[in-house]
Amino acid sequence: MEEFSKVMFLIMIIQAAISGAQSFNVDGWANTRLEAEKQTVTNLQFYFHDTLSGKNPSAVRVAQSSEMTNKSLTLFGMVMMADDPLTETPDPKSKLVGRAQGFYGSASQAQVGLIMVFNFGFTEGMYKGSTISILGLNSAMNPVREMAIVGGTGIFRLARGYAIAQTYWFDPATGDAIVGYNVTIVH
């Protein structure tokens, strides 16, 4: 009797799989098109405050090469995790408009080149609850750098674009920095 139950259970599973496969219409989903609305281009400017020093840093070292990082002039192999405030002006006490959460790591042995993987989440105004995702090499010693916007959520769903970063202030003793961002988002 137990053997019969197993066989019947197996037959029921096979029937369910066959009927499910027969009802799956490949042509139906492949040919479905959504008409997109007109694309919008949004330009935003804000300031990124990366604080490595003090009692409450916004970025901390989470990994490094035991062999190379401390011997390297570029800190090659170092990875930092960050939860940095984004503000309206360079003044750290200015209005908070969002947070930059993600990580950056030293990815170049020849120059200060940080690979940036960040989610910029906005907390104010019409963009509250929306995010953009940044990915790219930040050649930090260059006066102006460009990185890709590779996605977003909320108002910025399916976003693409670019972010221009320009260092406003840098303390070489601590590594603390304030960086201006001018972003162009197509969504």
N, C-alpha and C positions, 0 to 999 in steps of 0.2 A: 504493500500500500504506500509506503514511504517513497519507493521508487516511482510509482505512478504519479504521486504528487509533484515530484521533481520534474518529471517529463512534462506534465501539464503546465507547470510554472514556466518552463523553458519555452514551450509552444506559445504561451501568452506573450512572453517578452518578444519573441521573434515576430509574432503578428503585429504587435504594437510598433516595432521598429519598421516593419515593411509598410504599414499604413502611414506612419509618420514620414517615411522617405517618399512615398508616393504623393503626399500632399505638399511637399516642399517644392515650390515653383521657382526654379533658378531664374527663369526669364522674367518673372514678376518683380523680384527685388532688384535685378540687375538693370532693368529698364526704367525703374522709378526715378524720376528726376524732381528735385525740388527747385523751384524758381527762386533764385537769390534776389534779395532786395538790392538796391543800389549800394555800392560799397561806400563806407565813410572813412575819411582820413582825419585822425585826431593827433594833434601835437600837444605834448605836455612837457612842462619843465618843473623839476624838483631837485632836491639835494639829498644825497646819500651820506650818512654819517657813520663811518666805520671806526669804532673805538676798540682798541686792543688793550689799553691801559686802564688803571684804576680799579676800584672795588667792583664795578658792575660793567665789564666789557661787553660790547655787542657782538664781538667776534672772538672766537677761541680756536687755538690750534688743536686739531683732533687727530692728526696723523703726520708722520714725517719719515723719511728714510733714515734708518739708524746709521748708515754708512756715509751718506752724502749731504743731507740737508744742511747741517751746521757747518760744513766745510765749504759750501757753495756760496758764492757772492750773490746769487739770485734766489737762495733758499730752495733750490730745486727739490721737488718731492714733498714740500710742506703743503698740508691741506687745512684750511680754516673753515669752520662752520659759523654762519652769521645770522643774526636777527637784528638788522640795522634799521634805525628810523629813517623815514623819508620825510623831509620837511619842505615847506613852501619857499623858504629862503636859506641862505647859508648859516644863519644864526641857529645854533642847536635848540634855542628856546622858541623858535618860530613854530607856527602851526604844523602839527603832525598831519600828514596827508596819507601816510601808509607805512608799510614795513617791507624791507627787502630781506627775504628769507631764502637761504640756500648755502652754497659753498663756493670757495675759490681755492685754487691750488697753483703753486708755482710749476709751470709746465715748460719752462725754457731754461736751458743751461747757459745760454749766451747773453740773455737780457732779462729784465724783470718782465715776465710775461705770465699773466694770471689767467687760467681758464676759468671763466665765470659761468656758474649754473645757478640762476636765481629766479625766484618768483617775486615779483613786485606786486604786493597786494594793497589796494587802495581802501582807505577807511573813511574818507570824507567826500562830500559833494555827490555829484551825479555818478561818479565812478565807484562809490562805496560798494564793497563786496566783489568788485571785478579785479582781475589780475592780468598781468602780462608775464610771459616767461622769456628770460634773457639767456642766451647761450653764445659764447664766443671768447676769443682771446683778447684780453685787456693788456696791451703793452703799456704798462702803467707809467713809464718814464716819458712816453710821448705826450705832448701837450694836449692832443685831441685823439680820442680813440673811438672806433665804431664797433658795435656788437649787434648781433641779429636778435630780433624779436621773433620767436619761433612758435608762439601760441598765446592763448589767453582764455579767460573765463568771463562769465557775466556779459557785460556790454562788449567786451573784447573777445568773445568766443570766435574761434578760427582766425585770430589775429596773426598778422605778419608785419614786419617793418624793421626799423633799425633804431638803435640807441646811440647817441653821441655822448661820450663822457669826457669831462674836462675837470682836472684837479683844481679845486678852489684853494685848498689848504692842506699841507702835509707836514707832520712832525716826524723827522727821520729818527729821533731818539726813541719814540714810542711806537711808531707805525700808524698812529691815528691819522685819519684823513677825512676831509669833506670833499665830495665829488659832485659837481653839477651834472645833471642828466637832462638832455633834451631828446625826447623820444617822438618818433613819427610812427603811428600805428594805423595800419589799414585793416578794417574790420567790417 
